[in-house]
């Protein structure tokens, strides 16, 4: 969206008296300001400012104790400018309001390397330099939850007045029970230009999944996922219950993931994974090997929170082993069947609690490493991955932090500044989470991620 179009948006919508400017921090949280609409032109032209440390807060919104971005550098400002997305409505608020997504730059105009959106842009620049374009789609799972009592429960259906305490996989009845919410959600996605496709009920209590359509602009795909999470959580509250992308709110049921599908186009628009048959090209397998090689070291990106590791357990519809397969959902990397022209990789590791920019940067960055290195992966598995002896993802937060910190692969994908900031954030969160009861941990994750 051009600067002129952004300015005209508020003029065309005089009912909007205030708007929000928001950037994505390392935990995927929107951080920003409320601004009177009369200052819209100034924000579009000059951007806004707030401390660089704001993109490096912990999950509670607190400063990182030993971050060099705070006192050591005087808590200096970054310059935040509108992204190309421009103004969007915020349909979950009662008063007509707009949202203007922003991202951070240094004073001299250089992108701030600790901004997760810039991290993904840098990975995509690597593809562009090689004449390649990733095509990306994501599937987002989430829970609808009644958190008004002492324990978490499925919300009462507005249609039946009943609370159904059972999983209902791909149930039309479960979808229809919350038809008003989903109707409003699809209307809101249309208003925000978020390409929401099919919805299904999932295997958890009050769990649903919505697919976002594939897009040949991975930065926009990440924008869509970030905005979608914000929308779902806000809209659910306006319907009287909570929505959460928390990895695993219920101990005895499956958790929520953010599965990412991707293919890669060459300069002619041809899919470089397509060999005309069901197996795919050598380049497909090289990309798979890149993803497998980086998977353990990337665990802190794909499973960023203490609760994330409750999801990554055997036989809970989340991958645990480092493997790939054709048309097999027990594998970490799945190559779906279908038309050869649509040959792609489904990366199934990320939880619903991830930062979409960092997750896609880690996935696409690892795939690009694999394409560049040209190394073949091990043979694809068949059958139940949980029953096969193999190397596994880390099963706890501390091991994931260590792997990320000691990795030689992560610096090929992420800037040193972002790696440092992310580690400081996660180490602080680990320290303070240890002081909380499980109930208190759930309460913080339920509303934030």
C-alpha positions as CSV (number, residue, x, y, z in Angstrom):
1,X,0.0,0.0,0.0
2,X,1.5,3.4,-1.0
3,X,1.8,6.3,1.3
4,X,-1.0,8.1,-0.5
5,X,-3.3,5.1,-0.2
6,X,-2.5,4.9,3.5
7,X,-3.4,8.6,4.0
8,X,-6.6,8.3,2.0
9,X,-7.7,5.3,4.1
10,X,-8.4,7.4,7.1
11,X,-10.0,10.1,5.0
12,X,-12.4,7.5,3.5
13,X,-13.2,6.3,7.0
14,X,-14.0,9.4,9.1
15,X,-15.7,7.2,11.7
16,X,-12.3,6.0,12.7
17,X,-11.2,8.4,15.5
18,X,-8.1,6.5,16.7
19,X,-5.8,3.9,15.3
20,X,-3.1,1.6,16.6
21,X,0.5,1.3,15.4
22,X,1.9,-2.1,16.3
23,X,5.2,-4.0,15.7
24,X,5.8,-7.7,16.4
25,X,8.2,-8.4,19.3
26,X,10.3,-11.6,19.5
27,X,7.5,-13.5,21.3
28,X,5.0,-12.4,18.5
29,X,3.3,-9.9,20.8
30,X,2.0,-6.7,19.2
31,X,3.8,-3.7,20.8
32,X,2.8,-0.1,19.9
33,X,0.7,3.0,20.5
34,X,-2.9,4.3,20.3
35,X,-2.9,7.4,18.0
36,X,-5.7,10.0,17.2
37,X,-6.6,9.8,13.6
38,X,-5.7,13.4,12.9
39,X,-2.0,12.4,13.2
40,X,-2.3,9.7,10.6
41,X,-0.5,11.6,7.9
42,X,2.5,12.3,10.2
43,X,2.9,8.6,11.1
44,X,2.7,7.6,7.5
45,X,5.3,10.1,6.4
46,X,7.7,10.1,9.4
47,X,6.9,6.9,11.2
48,X,7.0,6.8,15.0
49,X,9.6,6.0,17.7
50,X,9.9,3.8,20.7
51,X,12.8,2.1,22.4
52,X,14.5,-0.7,20.6
53,X,14.3,-2.7,23.7
54,X,10.5,-2.9,23.2
55,X,11.0,-5.7,20.6
56,X,13.0,-7.6,23.2
57,X,10.6,-7.8,26.1
58,X,9.8,-11.0,27.9
59,X,6.4,-12.7,27.8
60,X,5.2,-10.6,30.7
61,X,6.2,-7.4,28.9
62,X,9.1,-6.7,31.2
63,X,12.6,-5.5,30.2
64,X,15.3,-8.1,29.9
65,X,17.5,-7.6,33.0
66,X,20.9,-7.8,31.3
67,X,19.9,-6.6,27.8
68,X,22.4,-4.2,26.2
69,X,19.4,-2.5,24.6
70,X,18.2,-1.0,27.9
71,X,20.5,0.9,30.3
72,X,23.9,0.2,28.6
73,X,22.8,2.2,25.5
74,X,20.5,4.6,27.2
75,X,17.4,2.7,26.1
76,X,17.7,4.5,22.8
77,X,14.8,4.8,20.3
78,X,14.3,2.9,17.0
79,X,12.4,4.4,14.1
80,X,9.3,2.5,13.2
81,X,7.8,2.8,9.8
82,X,4.6,1.4,8.3
83,X,4.9,-1.9,6.5
84,X,3.5,-2.3,3.0
85,X,0.3,-3.7,4.5
86,X,-1.0,-0.3,5.4
87,X,-4.1,0.4,7.5
88,X,-6.5,-2.5,8.4
89,X,-9.7,-2.5,10.3
90,X,-9.8,-4.0,13.9
91,X,-13.3,-5.7,13.8
92,X,-13.0,-7.1,17.3
93,X,-13.2,-3.6,18.9
94,X,-16.5,-1.9,19.6
95,X,-15.4,1.6,18.3
96,X,-14.4,1.8,14.7
97,X,-10.6,1.5,14.8
98,X,-7.7,0.9,12.4
99,X,-4.4,-1.0,12.8
100,X,-1.2,0.2,11.1
101,X,1.5,-2.6,11.2
102,X,5.0,-1.1,11.6
103,X,8.6,-2.5,11.7
104,X,11.8,-1.1,13.2
105,X,14.7,0.7,11.6
106,X,17.9,2.3,13.0
107,X,18.3,6.0,13.0
108,X,20.4,5.9,9.8
109,X,17.7,4.0,7.9
110,X,19.1,0.5,8.2
111,X,16.7,-2.3,9.2
112,X,17.0,-3.2,12.8
113,X,18.4,-6.7,12.9
114,X,16.5,-7.7,16.0
115,X,13.1,-7.2,14.4
116,X,11.6,-10.6,13.6
117,X,9.9,-9.2,10.4
118,X,13.3,-8.1,9.1
119,X,14.7,-11.5,10.0
120,X,12.3,-13.1,7.6
121,X,12.9,-10.4,5.0
122,X,16.7,-11.2,5.1
123,X,16.0,-14.9,4.5
124,X,13.8,-14.0,1.5
125,X,16.5,-11.7,0.1
126,X,18.6,-14.9,-0.1
127,X,16.0,-16.6,-2.2
128,X,15.6,-13.5,-4.4
129,X,19.4,-13.3,-5.0
130,X,19.1,-16.8,-6.5
131,X,16.1,-16.1,-8.6
132,X,13.9,-18.1,-6.3
133,X,10.5,-17.4,-4.7
134,X,9.0,-19.4,-1.9
135,X,5.3,-20.1,-1.9
136,X,3.9,-20.5,1.6
137,X,0.7,-21.5,3.3
138,X,0.1,-22.0,7.0
139,X,-2.5,-24.0,9.0
140,X,-3.3,-22.5,12.4
141,X,-4.8,-24.5,15.2
142,X,-6.4,-22.9,18.3
143,X,-8.6,-23.5,21.2
144,X,-11.9,-21.8,22.2
145,X,-11.9,-21.8,26.0
146,X,-14.1,-20.7,28.9
147,X,-11.6,-19.4,31.3
148,X,-14.1,-17.7,33.7
149,X,-14.0,-20.5,36.3
150,X,-11.4,-22.2,38.3
151,X,-10.5,-24.7,35.6
152,X,-10.4,-24.3,31.8
153,X,-13.4,-25.7,29.9
154,X,-15.0,-25.8,26.5
155,X,-17.3,-22.7,26.1
156,X,-21.0,-23.2,26.3
157,X,-22.4,-23.4,22.8
158,X,-24.5,-20.3,22.0
159,X,-26.8,-22.5,19.9
160,X,-27.5,-25.4,22.3
161,X,-26.7,-23.9,25.6
162,X,-24.6,-27.0,26.4
163,X,-21.0,-27.6,27.1
164,X,-19.7,-30.7,25.2
165,X,-16.6,-32.0,27.0
166,X,-15.2,-34.3,24.3
167,X,-13.0,-34.0,21.3
168,X,-14.9,-33.9,18.0
169,X,-12.4,-34.4,15.1
170,X,-13.8,-32.9,11.8
171,X,-17.2,-32.5,13.3
172,X,-19.7,-30.3,11.5
173,X,-21.7,-30.2,14.7
174,X,-18.7,-28.7,16.6
175,X,-18.3,-26.0,13.9
176,X,-22.1,-25.3,13.9
177,X,-22.1,-25.0,17.7
178,X,-20.0,-21.8,17.3
179,X,-21.4,-20.7,14.0
180,X,-21.9,-17.1,15.0
181,X,-18.3,-16.8,16.0
182,X,-17.0,-18.4,12.8
183,X,-19.3,-16.3,10.6
184,X,-18.0,-13.2,12.3
185,X,-14.4,-14.5,12.0
186,X,-14.7,-15.0,8.3
187,X,-16.3,-11.6,7.8
188,X,-13.5,-10.1,9.7
189,X,-10.8,-11.9,7.7
190,X,-12.4,-10.6,4.6
191,X,-12.3,-7.1,5.9
192,X,-8.7,-7.4,6.9
193,X,-7.7,-9.2,3.6
194,X,-6.6,-12.3,5.5
195,X,-7.1,-15.3,3.1
196,X,-8.9,-17.7,5.4
197,X,-9.8,-20.9,3.7
198,X,-11.4,-24.0,5.3
199,X,-12.1,-24.6,9.0
200,X,-12.3,-27.9,10.8
201,X,-12.7,-29.0,14.3
202,X,-9.7,-30.8,15.7
203,X,-8.8,-33.5,18.2
204,X,-8.5,-31.3,21.3
205,X,-11.3,-29.9,23.5
206,X,-12.8,-26.9,21.7
207,X,-10.0,-27.1,19.2
208,X,-10.3,-25.8,15.6
209,X,-8.0,-25.3,12.7
210,X,-8.2,-22.7,9.9
211,X,-6.0,-22.8,6.8
212,X,-4.7,-19.6,5.2
213,X,-4.3,-19.8,1.4
214,X,-0.9,-20.2,-0.2
215,X,0.9,-17.0,-1.1
216,X,4.0,-16.2,-3.2
217,X,5.0,-13.5,-0.7
218,X,6.2,-15.3,2.4
219,X,6.4,-11.9,4.3
220,X,2.7,-11.4,3.6
221,X,2.0,-15.0,4.7
222,X,3.7,-14.3,8.0
223,X,1.8,-11.0,8.3
224,X,-1.5,-12.9,7.7
225,X,-0.7,-15.4,10.4
226,X,0.3,-12.7,12.9
227,X,-2.8,-10.7,12.2
228,X,-5.0,-13.8,12.2
229,X,-3.9,-14.7,15.7
230,X,-4.6,-11.2,16.9
231,X,-8.0,-11.2,15.3
232,X,-9.0,-14.7,16.7
233,X,-8.1,-13.8,20.2
234,X,-9.8,-10.4,20.1
235,X,-12.9,-11.6,18.5
236,X,-13.4,-14.5,20.9
237,X,-13.3,-12.1,23.8
238,X,-16.1,-10.1,22.2
239,X,-18.1,-13.3,22.0
240,X,-17.6,-14.0,25.7
241,X,-14.9,-16.6,25.7
242,X,-11.2,-16.9,25.1
243,X,-9.2,-18.1,22.1
244,X,-5.7,-19.3,22.6
245,X,-2.9,-20.6,20.4
246,X,-1.1,-22.0,23.5
247,X,0.6,-25.2,22.5
248,X,-1.1,-27.4,25.1
249,X,-3.7,-26.1,27.5
250,X,-5.2,-29.6,28.3
251,X,-2.9,-32.4,29.5
252,X,-4.9,-35.2,28.1
253,X,-5.6,-33.9,24.7
254,X,-3.5,-33.0,21.6
255,X,-1.9,-29.5,21.4
256,X,-2.0,-26.8,18.7
257,X,0.4,-26.4,15.9
258,X,1.2,-24.0,13.1
259,X,2.0,-26.3,10.1
260,X,3.8,-24.5,7.2
261,X,3.6,-25.7,3.6
262,X,6.1,-24.4,1.1
263,X,7.3,-24.9,-2.5
264,X,9.8,-22.8,-4.4
265,X,9.4,-21.2,-7.8
266,X,12.2,-20.4,-10.2
267,X,12.4,-17.2,-12.4
268,X,10.0,-18.8,-14.9
269,X,7.4,-19.5,-12.2
270,X,8.1,-23.2,-12.3
271,X,8.1,-25.3,-9.1
272,X,11.7,-26.5,-8.5
273,X,10.3,-29.4,-6.4
274,X,8.2,-30.8,-9.3
275,X,9.8,-33.7,-11.3
276,X,6.5,-34.6,-13.0
277,X,5.9,-37.6,-10.7
278,X,5.1,-38.4,-7.1
279,X,8.7,-38.3,-5.7
280,X,9.8,-34.8,-6.4
281,X,13.2,-33.5,-7.5
282,X,16.7,-33.8,-6.0
283,X,16.3,-30.1,-4.9
284,X,13.2,-31.1,-2.9
285,X,15.3,-33.6,-1.0
286,X,18.1,-31.1,-0.5
287,X,15.6,-28.7,1.0
288,X,14.4,-31.5,3.2
289,X,17.9,-32.3,4.4
290,X,18.5,-28.6,5.2
291,X,15.3,-28.6,7.4
292,X,16.3,-31.8,9.1
293,X,19.9,-30.6,9.8
294,X,18.5,-27.4,11.4
295,X,15.5,-28.9,13.2
296,X,17.0,-29.6,16.7
297,X,18.9,-26.3,16.8
298,X,15.7,-24.5,15.7
299,X,13.6,-26.1,18.5
300,X,13.6,-22.9,20.5
301,X,11.9,-21.1,17.6
302,X,9.4,-23.9,16.9
303,X,8.7,-24.5,20.6
304,X,9.5,-21.1,22.3
305,X,7.8,-21.5,25.7
306,X,7.8,-23.9,28.7
307,X,4.4,-25.2,27.8
308,X,5.5,-25.9,24.2
309,X,7.3,-29.1,25.2
310,X,4.0,-30.6,26.6
311,X,2.9,-30.8,23.0
312,X,6.0,-32.5,21.6
313,X,5.3,-35.9,23.1
314,X,4.8,-39.3,21.3
315,X,1.4,-40.2,19.8
316,X,-0.1,-36.8,20.4
317,X,-0.4,-35.7,16.8
318,X,2.8,-33.7,17.0
319,X,6.2,-34.8,15.6
320,X,9.0,-35.8,17.9
321,X,11.5,-37.6,15.6
322,X,13.8,-36.1,13.0
323,X,12.5,-37.7,9.9
324,X,10.6,-37.1,6.6
325,X,8.1,-39.1,4.7
326,X,5.7,-39.1,1.8
327,X,2.0,-38.5,2.9
328,X,2.7,-39.4,6.6
329,X,1.5,-37.1,9.4
330,X,3.7,-38.8,12.0
331,X,6.8,-37.4,10.4
332,X,8.3,-34.0,11.1
333,X,8.4,-33.2,7.4
334,X,5.7,-34.5,5.2
335,X,5.6,-34.4,1.4
336,X,1.9,-34.4,0.5
337,X,0.5,-36.3,-2.4
338,X,-1.4,-34.6,-5.2
339,X,-0.6,-32.9,-8.5
340,X,3.2,-32.8,-9.2
341,X,3.0,-29.1,-10.0
342,X,1.9,-28.6,-6.4
343,X,4.7,-30.7,-4.9
344,X,5.7,-29.2,-1.6
345,X,7.0,-29.8,1.9
346,X,4.9,-29.6,5.0
347,X,6.9,-28.6,8.1
348,X,4.8,-29.9,11.0
349,X,7.0,-29.0,14.1
350,X,5.9,-25.5,15.1
351,X,3.4,-25.0,17.8
352,X,0.5,-22.6,17.6
353,X,2.4,-20.4,20.1
354,X,5.3,-19.5,17.7
355,X,6.2,-16.1,16.3
356,X,5.2,-16.6,12.6
357,X,8.0,-14.4,11.3
358,X,10.7,-16.3,13.2
359,X,9.1,-19.7,12.4
360,X,9.0,-19.1,8.7
361,X,12.5,-17.6,8.7
362,X,13.8,-20.7,10.4
363,X,12.0,-23.1,8.0
364,X,12.8,-21.2,4.8
365,X,16.3,-20.4,5.9
366,X,17.1,-24.0,6.7
367,X,15.6,-25.1,3.3
368,X,17.7,-22.6,1.5
369,X,20.8,-23.9,3.3
370,X,19.9,-27.3,2.1
371,X,19.4,-26.2,-1.5
372,X,22.8,-24.5,-1.4
373,X,24.6,-27.4,0.3
374,X,23.1,-30.0,-2.1
375,X,23.2,-32.9,0.4
376,X,20.7,-35.7,0.2
377,X,18.6,-36.6,3.2
378,X,18.3,-40.1,4.7
379,X,15.6,-42.4,3.2
380,X,12.0,-41.4,3.9
381,X,10.4,-43.4,6.7
382,X,7.2,-45.5,6.3
383,X,4.7,-46.3,9.0
384,X,4.5,-44.9,12.5
385,X,7.4,-42.5,13.2
386,X,6.7,-42.8,17.0
387,X,7.6,-46.5,16.8
388,X,10.9,-46.1,15.0
389,X,14.3,-45.5,16.7
390,X,15.7,-42.2,15.5
391,X,17.1,-38.9,16.7
392,X,14.5,-36.7,18.4
393,X,13.6,-33.1,19.0
394,X,14.7,-31.8,22.5
395,X,11.9,-32.6,25.0
396,X,12.5,-29.7,27.3
397,X,13.0,-25.9,27.2
398,X,16.6,-25.9,28.7
399,X,18.0,-28.3,26.2
400,X,16.4,-26.2,23.4
401,X,18.0,-23.1,24.7
402,X,21.4,-24.8,24.8
403,X,21.1,-26.2,21.3
404,X,20.1,-22.7,20.0
405,X,22.9,-21.0,21.8
406,X,25.6,-23.5,20.7
407,X,24.4,-23.9,17.1
408,X,26.6,-23.3,14.1
409,X,23.5,-23.4,11.8
410,X,21.4,-20.6,13.4
411,X,24.0,-17.9,12.4
412,X,23.5,-18.9,8.8
413,X,19.8,-17.9,9.2
414,X,19.6,-15.3,11.9
415,X,21.6,-12.1,12.6
416,X,23.8,-12.3,15.8
417,X,21.8,-9.4,17.3
418,X,18.6,-11.4,17.1
419,X,20.2,-14.6,18.4
420,X,21.6,-12.7,21.4
421,X,18.3,-10.9,22.2
422,X,16.2,-14.1,21.8
423,X,18.5,-16.1,24.1
424,X,18.4,-13.4,26.8
425,X,14.6,-13.3,26.6
426,X,14.2,-17.1,26.9
427,X,16.7,-17.4,29.7
428,X,14.9,-14.7,31.7
429,X,11.6,-16.4,31.0
430,X,12.9,-19.7,32.1
431,X,14.1,-18.2,35.4
432,X,10.8,-16.6,36.3
433,X,8.6,-19.3,35.0
434,X,10.2,-21.7,37.5
435,X,8.8,-19.5,40.3
436,X,5.2,-19.9,39.1
437,X,2.7,-22.7,39.8
438,X,1.4,-24.6,36.7
439,X,-1.9,-22.7,37.0
440,X,-0.1,-19.4,36.9
441,X,2.0,-20.6,33.9
442,X,-1.2,-21.5,32.0
443,X,-2.8,-18.1,32.8
444,X,0.1,-16.1,31.3
445,X,0.3,-18.3,28.2
446,X,-3.4,-18.5,27.6
447,X,-3.8,-14.8,26.9
448,X,-0.4,-14.0,25.4
449,X,0.5,-16.6,22.8
